[in-house]
Amino acid sequence: MNKEILTLVDNIQHGKLAPTIASSARIVWLSGLGIYSLTKMGREQALETLTREARSVQSTVLTLVENKVTEVARRAFALQDQVEQAIIGRAVESLSLLTTPTAANDDDLVRWFGT
């Protein structure tokens, strides 16, 4: 399991997640207050720049996430095909061992058991 996931699970189990969430919320709140104060001081241009940069970052992140999801889906389908081929191969191999008895097999069995 991924180390970050294990850390997150550990934090949830030991009640350490709430302070992390509170800290993140505080940072977002303070950032919002900073932007609000910039616009109140007549710095609408700063707000427009921040908004433009945020949209640019959002677009870049969205593209990266879409590419990663596509790559993971491709790998998953390839792995699924490999597993299916392995299962089919083993099933064919197992079924090839099952043969219909013939008269020669009956004669061999009679000789083997001596009846």
C-alpha positions in Angstrom: 0.0 0.0 0.0 1.2 3.5 -0.7 3.0 5.3 2.1 0.8 8.4 1.9 -2.3 6.2 2.2 -1.0 4.4 5.2 -0.1 7.8 6.8 -3.6 9.1 6.1 -5.2 6.0 7.5 -3.0 6.2 10.6 -3.9 9.9 11.0 -7.6 9.1 10.7 -7.4 6.3 13.3 -5.4 8.5 15.8 -7.5 11.6 15.4 -4.7 13.6 13.8 -6.6 14.4 10.6 -8.8 17.1 12.1 -5.8 19.5 12.9 -4.5 19.0 9.3 -7.9 19.8 7.8 -8.2 22.8 10.2 -4.8 24.0 9.2 -5.6 23.7 5.5 -8.9 25.5 6.0 -7.1 28.3 7.9 -4.6 28.7 5.0 -7.5 28.9 2.5 -9.3 31.4 4.7 -6.3 33.6 5.1 -5.6 33.5 1.3 -9.1 34.6 0.7 -8.8 37.4 3.1 -5.6 38.5 1.5 -7.2 38.6 -1.9 -10.2 40.5 -0.5 -7.9 43.1 1.1 -6.0 43.5 -2.2 -9.2 44.2 -4.1 -10.4 46.6 -1.4 -7.2 48.6 -1.6 -7.8 49.2 -5.3 -5.7 46.4 -6.6 -8.2 44.8 -8.9 -5.4 44.1 -11.3 -3.8 41.8 -8.7 -7.1 39.9 -8.3 -7.3 39.5 -12.1 -3.7 38.3 -12.3 -4.4 35.8 -9.5 -7.6 34.6 -11.1 -5.8 34.2 -14.5 -2.9 32.3 -13.0 -5.4 30.0 -11.1 -7.2 29.2 -14.3 -3.9 28.5 -16.0 -2.8 26.2 -13.2 -6.3 24.5 -13.1 -6.1 23.9 -16.9 -2.6 22.4 -16.6 -3.5 20.2 -13.6 -6.6 19.0 -15.3 -4.6 18.0 -18.4 -2.1 16.2 -16.3 -4.8 14.3 -14.4 -6.6 13.4 -17.6 -3.3 12.1 -19.1 -2.5 10.1 -15.9 -6.1 8.6 -15.8 -5.7 7.6 -19.5 -2.4 6.0 -18.8 -3.7 4.1 -15.8 -6.7 2.9 -17.7 -4.5 1.7 -20.6 -2.3 -0.2 -18.2 -5.3 -1.7 -16.4 -6.8 -2.9 -19.7 -3.4 -4.4 -20.8 -3.1 -6.2 -17.4 -6.7 -7.4 -17.7 -5.9 -8.9 -21.2 -2.8 -10.6 -19.8 -4.7 -12.1 -16.9 -7.5 -13.3 -19.3 -4.9 -14.9 -21.6 -3.2 -16.6 -18.6 -6.6 -18.0 -17.4 -7.6 -19.2 -20.9 -4.2 -20.8 -21.3 -4.4 -22.7 -18.0 -8.0 -23.7 -18.7 -7.0 -25.1 -22.2 -4.1 -26.9 -20.6 -6.3 -28.4 -17.9 -9.0 -29.4 -20.4 -6.4 -31.0 -22.7 -5.6 -33.4 -19.9 -9.2 -34.6 -19.8 -9.6 -37.1 -22.6 -12.4 -39.3 -23.6 -11.5 -42.9 -22.7 -11.0 -45.2 -25.6 -11.0 -49.0 -26.0 -7.2 -49.0 -25.7 -7.6 -47.2 -22.3 -10.0 -49.9 -21.2 -7.6 -52.6 -22.2 -4.8 -50.8 -20.2 -7.0 -50.6 -17.2 -8.0 -54.3 -17.4 -4.4 -55.3 -17.6 -3.5 -52.9 -14.7 -6.1 -54.2 -12.3 -5.9 -57.8 -13.6 -9.6 -58.4 -14.0 
